[in-house]
Amino acid sequence: MYSLFLERTKQVCLDWSQSHKDLMMMMIQEMKKCLPEDKRSSSKPSTISALNYALQCVQQVQANKEFFQALNDRRVFQTDMMTYSIEELVTVASEHTPKNSDTFVAVFSLLSGRIVHISKQAASILNCKKKVLDSSRFVELLAPQDVSVFYTHTDQSHLPLWNVENQTASLYEYAQVKSFFCRIRGGKDQEQETHCYPFRITPYLVHVCTSVHIDAESCCLALAEKIHSGYEAPRIPMEKRIFTTTHTPGCVFLEIDDRAVPLLGYLPQDLIGTSMLMYLHPEDRPLMIAVHRKILKFAGQSPFEHLPIRFCTQNGDYVILDTSWSSFVNPWSRKVVFIIGRHKVRTSPLNEDVFAARNKETSSVEKEIRELQGQIYKLLLQPVHSSISSGYDSLGSSGSYEHYISIASSSDSNGNCAEETQEPITLQQVCADVNRIKNLGQQLYIASRSKPQNGNEQAMSSEINMLLFSNCE
C-alpha cells in the first residue's frame, strides 16, 4: 500500500515538473517574440537575451512604481500649499522689488525651466530686452561655471515654501541660510561684449496655475539681488570690511564667508577647492610658513594676529588684509584639522570695482605654490603637544563647528595671542615628576603606618599637592 502511494506521488511530481517545464519554455518563446531588434545579437534571439530583457522590464516597472509612489506622497504632503495665479505673482514681485532697485523676482518651472514670470525691472538691471527674458529658460541666463551650483540649490526637496503672510518677517533669516551666488548674463554693451553680473539668489517653492485648464505646477520663486563692489557707493564702512575663511592643512579653501564677495569680487564657488596661496602676493607667500608654525604652536588656543598680507581680488588688484588665525585640533589624533582666518581689509584695491574684468593675468608659479603647500602640509602633520584643551572641548559644550567659526570671526575678538603660555613639558620631565610623586606617596604610606605626627603628614601631603598643581599649570 505504501509503495503504491509513493509510486503515484512520484508520477504526480514528474507530471507537474514536465508541465512546469513546458510552461516555462512556452513563456520563453513568447519573450523571444517580444524582444526588440536592438536587443538581439543575431537573427535568432537567445534564451539569455530574452531573460535579461524580461528582468530589465521588471526592474523598470518597480522603479516607476517607487517613483510615482514617492511623487504621490509628496503631492499628498503638499495639498495644503497655496496656489498662485500670474496676477498674484505680479503683486508679490511689486511688493518686494521697490525695497531695492537692484532686486528682481523671477518665477520659473521646476520641470521645464521656462520662465513663468519675471519683474519688469529685470530688463533694466540686466541691460537686455524684456522679451528676451520672457522667452528664455532661467538656467540659460546663468554663466556656465555657475550652473551646477544653481541646480544644487534649487532642488525641489530642499526649497523652503513661500508664504506671503510670514515671508516679510523671516526674509532675512531665509536669505542667510538658503541663498547662494550666481552670475547672470546681461545684454551686450557698446563694444558688443556680453557682461555677467553677480547676484545673491534666494529660492522658494511655489505652486503656480498659469491657466484655468492647466493643473498647477511646481515652480521656483527666486529673489535675485545684484551685488556691488564694497568699495563703491554705497561703500561698506571700514570697520565692517571683515570676512572669514577656512582652509585645510594643505592650504585649500574649505569655506568662504559671504561677506567676502563684495570685498574680493570672487563668488564662494570660485575659491572653494583652490589653494589660498594662488591669491597671495608672491612676496607674501613665504610668510604663510611662519603663520602655520605659529598655528601649530598655539593650536586650539585663542586666535592670534600676524603680519598683514596682500590678497589678489577678482580684477587683478591687491587688497591688504590684517589677519588673525586660529585652528581646530582633532582631540584623538591631536592634529590640526582645519584653520580659520579672520581678515579685515586695511587698504582698498586701486580699481575699486572688484567685479571688473581682469586686465592682466597674474603669474601663479604653480611649482613654487605646490612646494610651499607641501612644506605647510608636512609641518601640520605633527601632533599638537599643547596641554590646552582642543577638539570638541575647545568648541564649547555643543562641540559644533559653526560655534567655533563664530568665535574666530567675532568682531569683538581682539586677536591677541597668549605669548606667555608655557612651553610643552618634555617626556623626561613627566617621568621625573611621576617618580617623585611615587616616592612621596610611599613615604606618606610608611609614615601613616608608624602613626607619625600630624605635622609631618600634612607637610608631605602639601608637597604632593604643590607638585600636582605645578604640573596642571
C-alpha positions in Angstrom: 0.0 0.0 0.0 2.8 2.4 1.0 4.8 1.6 -2.1 1.8 2.3 -4.3 1.3 5.6 -2.7 5.0 6.5 -3.3 4.6 5.5 -6.9 1.6 7.7 -7.5 3.3 10.6 -5.7 6.4 10.3 -7.9 4.3 10.2 -11.0 2.4 13.3 -10.0 5.7 15.2 -9.3 7.0 14.1 -12.7 3.9 15.2 -14.5 3.9 18.6 -12.6 7.6 19.1 -13.4 7.1 18.3 -17.1 4.1 20.6 -17.3 6.0 23.4 -15.4 9.0 22.9 -17.8 6.6 23.1 -20.8 5.1 26.3 -19.4 8.5 27.9 -18.9 9.6 27.0 -22.4 6.3 28.5 -23.8 6.9 31.7 -21.8 10.5 32.0 -23.0 9.3 31.6 -26.6 6.8 34.4 -26.0 9.6 36.5 -24.5 11.8 35.9 -27.6 9.0 37.2 -29.8 8.7 40.4 -27.7 12.5 41.0 -27.7 13.3 44.3 -29.6 15.5 44.2 -32.7 18.3 46.2 -31.0 18.5 43.7 -28.2 19.1 40.7 -30.5 22.7 39.7 -31.0 21.6 37.6 -34.1 18.6 36.9 -36.3 17.6 34.2 -33.8 17.3 35.6 -30.3 18.9 33.6 -27.5 17.2 32.5 -24.2 19.7 34.5 -22.1 18.9 37.7 -24.1 15.2 37.2 -23.6 15.5 36.6 -19.8 17.8 39.6 -19.4 15.3 41.8 -21.2 12.5 40.5 -19.1 14.5 41.2 -15.9 15.1 44.8 -17.1 11.4 45.3 -17.7 10.6 44.1 -14.2 13.1 46.4 -12.7 11.8 49.3 -14.7 8.3 48.6 -13.5 9.4 48.5 -9.9 11.4 51.8 -10.3 8.4 53.5 -11.9 6.2 52.3 -9.1 8.5 53.6 -6.4 8.9 56.9 -8.3 5.1 57.5 -8.6 4.6 56.4 -5.1 7.1 59.0 -3.8 5.5 61.6 -6.1 2.1 60.8 -4.8 3.3 61.0 -1.2 4.8 64.4 -1.9 1.6 65.6 -3.5 -0.4 64.5 -0.5 2.1 66.2 1.7 1.7 69.5 -0.2 -2.0 69.5 -0.5 -2.2 72.5 1.8 0.2 74.6 -0.3 -1.3 77.8 -1.7 -1.6 78.0 -5.5 -0.8 81.4 -7.1 -2.0 82.9 -10.4 0.2 85.0 -12.6 -1.6 88.1 -11.4 -0.8 87.2 -7.8 2.8 86.7 -8.7 3.0 90.1 -10.2 1.7 91.5 -6.9 4.3 89.6 -5.0 7.0 90.9 -7.2 5.8 94.5 -6.9 5.8 94.2 -3.1 9.4 93.1 -2.8 11.3 94.9 -5.6 10.6 98.5 -4.6 12.6 98.0 -1.5 15.8 97.6 -3.6 16.2 99.0 -7.1 18.8 96.2 -7.8 16.4 93.3 -6.9 14.0 91.5 -9.2 11.8 88.5 -8.9 11.8 85.5 -11.3 9.5 82.6 -11.3 10.4 79.5 -13.4 9.1 76.0 -13.8 11.0 73.3 -12.0 10.0 70.8 -14.7 10.7 72.7 -17.9 12.9 75.5 -16.6 11.0 78.1 -18.6 10.3 81.5 -17.0 6.7 81.9 -15.9 7.1 85.5 -14.7 9.9 88.0 -14.3 9.9 91.5 -12.9 9.8 94.4 -15.3 12.9 96.0 -13.8 14.9 92.9 -14.5 15.4 94.1 -18.1 17.0 97.4 -16.9 19.1 95.6 -14.3 20.5 93.1 -16.8 20.6 95.6 -19.7 18.6 93.5 -22.0 15.1 93.4 -23.6 12.2 92.0 -21.6 11.0 89.7 -24.4 14.4 88.0 -24.4 14.0 87.2 -20.7 10.4 86.0 -21.2 11.3 83.5 -23.9 14.3 82.1 -22.0 14.9 79.3 -19.6 16.3 80.7 -16.4 19.4 78.4 -16.4 20.2 79.8 -19.9 20.8 83.2 -18.3 23.5 81.9 -16.0 27.2 81.9 -16.5 28.3 78.3 -17.4 30.5 77.9 -14.4 27.6 78.6 -12.0 25.0 76.2 -13.5 25.9 73.2 -11.2 25.7 75.5 -8.1 22.3 76.7 -9.3 20.9 73.1 -9.7 22.3 72.1 -6.3 20.4 74.9 -4.5 17.2 74.7 -6.5 16.5 71.0 -5.9 12.7 70.9 -5.1 13.1 68.7 -2.0 15.3 71.4 -0.4 13.4 74.5 -1.3 11.5 76.3 1.6 7.9 77.1 1.0 6.9 80.6 0.0 4.3 82.1 2.4 3.3 85.7 1.7 1.9 86.2 5.2 5.1 85.1 7.0 7.7 85.9 4.4 8.3 89.5 5.1 9.2 88.7 8.8 11.6 85.9 8.0 13.1 87.0 4.7 16.4 87.9 6.2 16.8 84.6 8.1 15.9 82.6 5.0 18.4 84.7 2.9 21.2 83.8 5.4 20.5 80.1 5.2 19.2 79.4 1.7 20.8 82.0 -0.5 23.6 81.3 -3.0 25.6 83.3 -5.5 25.4 83.1 -9.3 26.4 85.3 -12.3 23.6 86.2 -14.6 24.4 87.2 -18.2 23.1 90.6 -19.4 22.9 92.3 -22.7 25.8 93.5 -24.8 27.4 96.9 -24.3 28.5 99.4 -26.9 31.5 97.3 -27.7 29.2 94.3 -28.3 30.6 92.4 -25.3 28.3 90.4 -23.0 28.8 91.0 -19.3 27.9 88.8 -16.3 26.6 90.4 -13.1 26.9 88.8 -9.7 23.7 88.1 -7.8 22.6 86.7 -4.5 19.7 84.4 -5.2 17.2 83.2 -2.6 14.9 80.5 -3.9 11.5 79.4 -2.7 8.9 76.8 -3.7 5.5 77.9 -5.1 2.6 76.3 -6.9 1.6 78.3 -10.0 -1.5 78.0 -12.1 -0.9 79.6 -15.5 -4.3 78.7 -16.9 -7.7 77.6 -15.8 -7.5 74.5 -18.0 -4.0 73.5 -16.8 -3.1 72.0 -13.4 -0.9 73.9 -11.1 2.8 73.1 -11.5 5.8 73.4 -9.0 7.9 76.5 -9.6 10.8 78.2 -8.1 10.4 81.8 -7.0 13.8 83.4 -6.9 14.7 86.7 -5.3 17.7 88.0 -7.2 19.7 90.8 -5.6 22.6 92.4 -7.6 25.9 92.5 -5.6 28.0 95.7 -5.9 31.6 96.2 -5.0 32.1 97.1 -1.3 34.4 99.9 -2.2 31.9 101.8 -4.5 28.9 103.8 -3.3 27.2 102.8 -1.2 30.5 101.7 0.4 30.9 99.2 3.1 32.2 101.0 6.2 35.9 100.4 7.1 35.0 98.7 10.4 32.7 96.3 8.7 35.1 95.1 5.9 35.6 91.8 7.6 35.3 88.2 6.4 36.4 84.8 7.5 37.9 81.8 5.6 38.5 78.2 6.4 41.3 76.1 4.8 42.8 72.7 5.2 46.4 71.9 6.4 47.2 71.8 2.7 46.1 75.4 2.3 42.9 74.5 0.2 39.9 76.7 0.9 37.0 74.8 2.6 34.6 77.7 3.3 34.4 81.4 2.3 32.3 83.9 4.2 29.5 85.5 2.2 30.9 88.9 3.3 34.0 88.3 1.2 32.0 88.5 -2.1 31.7 92.3 -2.3 35.2 92.8 -0.9 37.2 90.4 -3.1 34.9 90.0 -6.2 35.0 86.2 -6.1 31.9 84.0 -5.5 32.4 81.2 -2.9 32.4 78.6 -5.6 35.4 80.3 -7.3 37.6 79.9 -4.2 36.4 76.7 -2.5 38.7 73.8 -3.5 41.5 76.0 -4.7 44.8 76.9 -3.0 44.8 80.1 -1.0 48.5 80.6 -1.9 47.4 81.3 -5.5 45.8 84.5 -4.4 48.6 85.9 -2.2 51.2 88.3 -3.5 54.3 86.3 -4.5 56.4 88.1 -1.9 53.9 87.3 0.9 53.6 83.5 0.2 56.7 82.5 2.3 55.0 84.3 5.3 52.4 81.5 5.4 55.1 79.1 6.6 55.7 81.3 9.7 51.9 81.7 10.1 51.3 77.9 10.1 54.2 77.3 12.5 52.5 79.7 14.9 49.2 78.0 14.2 50.8 74.7 15.3 52.3 76.3 18.3 49.1 77.8 19.5 46.7 75.1 18.1 43.4 75.0 19.9 44.0 78.3 21.7 42.7 81.8 21.2 43.2 83.5 17.8 46.4 85.4 17.3 47.3 88.2 15.0 50.0 88.2 12.3 51.6 90.4 9.7 49.3 91.9 7.0 49.1 90.0 3.7 48.3 91.1 0.2 45.4 89.3 -1.4 44.6 89.4 -5.1 41.0 90.4 -5.9 39.0 89.2 -8.9 40.0 92.2 -11.0 43.7 91.6 -10.5 44.5 94.3 -8.0 45.6 93.6 -4.4 44.0 94.5 -1.1 46.0 94.5 2.2 44.4 92.3 4.9 45.0 92.4 8.6 44.7 88.8 9.6 44.2 86.7 12.8 44.3 82.9 12.8 43.0 80.0 14.9 42.6 76.3 14.4 40.6 73.2 15.3 42.5 70.2 16.7 41.2 66.6 16.5 41.1 65.6 20.2 42.0 62.0 19.3 44.8 62.3 16.8 45.9 65.7 18.2 46.4 67.0 14.7 45.2 70.3 13.2 42.1 69.5 11.1 41.4 73.0 9.7 42.5 76.6 10.1 40.2 79.6 10.4 41.3 83.1 9.3 39.6 86.3 10.2 40.5 89.1 7.7 40.0 92.8 7.8 40.6 95.0 4.8 43.1 97.7 5.6 43.7 99.1 2.1 41.3 99.1 -0.9 42.3 97.9 -4.4 43.4 100.5 -7.0 40.4 99.6 -9.1 37.5 99.8 -6.7 35.3 97.7 -8.9 36.3 94.2 -7.8 33.9 92.6 -10.3 35.6 94.2 -13.3 37.3 92.1 -15.9 40.9 91.3 -15.1 43.3 93.4 -17.3 46.4 91.3 -16.8 47.0 87.7 -15.9 48.9 87.2 -12.7 51.7 84.6 -12.7 50.8 81.7 -10.4 54.1 79.9 -10.5 52.5 76.5 -9.8 55.7 74.7 -8.9 56.5 77.2 -6.2 53.0 77.0 -4.8 53.0 73.2 -4.8 56.3 73.1 -3.0 55.1 75.7 -0.4 51.9 73.7 0.1 53.9 70.6 0.7 56.0 72.2 3.3 53.0 73.6 5.2 51.1 70.2 5.0 54.2 68.3 6.3 54.5 70.9 9.1 50.9 70.4 10.2 51.2 66.6 10.1 52.9 66.9 13.5 50.7 66.1 16.5 49.9 69.0 18.9 51.6 68.7 22.3 50.0 71.7 23.9 48.1 70.9 27.2 45.5 73.5 26.2 42.1 71.9 25.6 41.4 71.2 22.0 39.0 69.3 19.7 35.4 69.4 20.9 36.3 70.8 24.3 37.5 74.0 22.6 34.3 74.3 20.6 32.1 74.6 23.7 29.6 72.2 25.1 27.8 71.6 21.8 31.1 70.8 20.0 29.8 72.5 16.9 31.9 73.6 14.0 29.8 76.7 13.5 30.2 77.8 17.0 34.0 77.7 16.6 33.8 79.7 13.3 31.6 82.4 15.0 34.2 82.8 17.8 37.0 83.1 15.3 35.1 85.7 13.2 33.6 87.7 16.0 34.2 91.4 15.6 34.7 91.7 19.4 37.8 89.5 19.3 41.0 91.4 19.9 43.1 88.6 18.4 45.9 88.9 21.0 47.9 85.8 21.4 48.8 84.4 24.8 52.6 84.8 24.3 53.2 84.0 28.0 51.9 80.4 27.5 54.4 77.9 28.9 56.3 75.7 26.6 55.2 72.0 26.4 56.9 69.8 29.0 59.2 67.0 27.8 58.8 63.3 28.4 61.8 63.3 30.8 60.1 65.9 33.0 56.9 63.9 33.1 58.8 60.8 34.1 60.7 62.6 36.8 57.5 64.1 38.2 55.8 60.7 38.3 58.7 59.1 40.1 58.8 62.0 42.6 55.0 61.6 43.3 55.5 57.8 43.7 58.3 58.3 46.2 56.4 60.8 48.2 53.4 58.6 48.2 55.4 55.7 49.5 56.9 57.8 52.3 53.4 59.0 53.3 52.1 55.5 53.4 55.1 54.3 55.6 54.7 57.3 57.9 50.9 56.7 58.3 51.6 53.0 59.2 54.0 54.2 62.0 51.5 56.8 63.1 53.6 60.0 62.7 52.6 63.4 64.0 50.0 65.3 62.1 52.5 68.0 61.2 54.8 65.6 59.2 51.8 64.0 57.4 50.4 67.4 56.5 53.8 68.6 55.2 54.2 65.6 52.8 50.6 65.9 51.6 51.0 69.6 50.9 54.2 68.8 49.0 52.3 66.3 46.7 49.5 68.8 46.2 52.0 71.6 45.2 53.7 69.3 42.7 50.4 68.3 41.1 49.3 71.9 41.0 52.5 72.9 39.3 52.0 70.2 36.6 48.4 71.3 36.0 49.6 74.8 35.3 
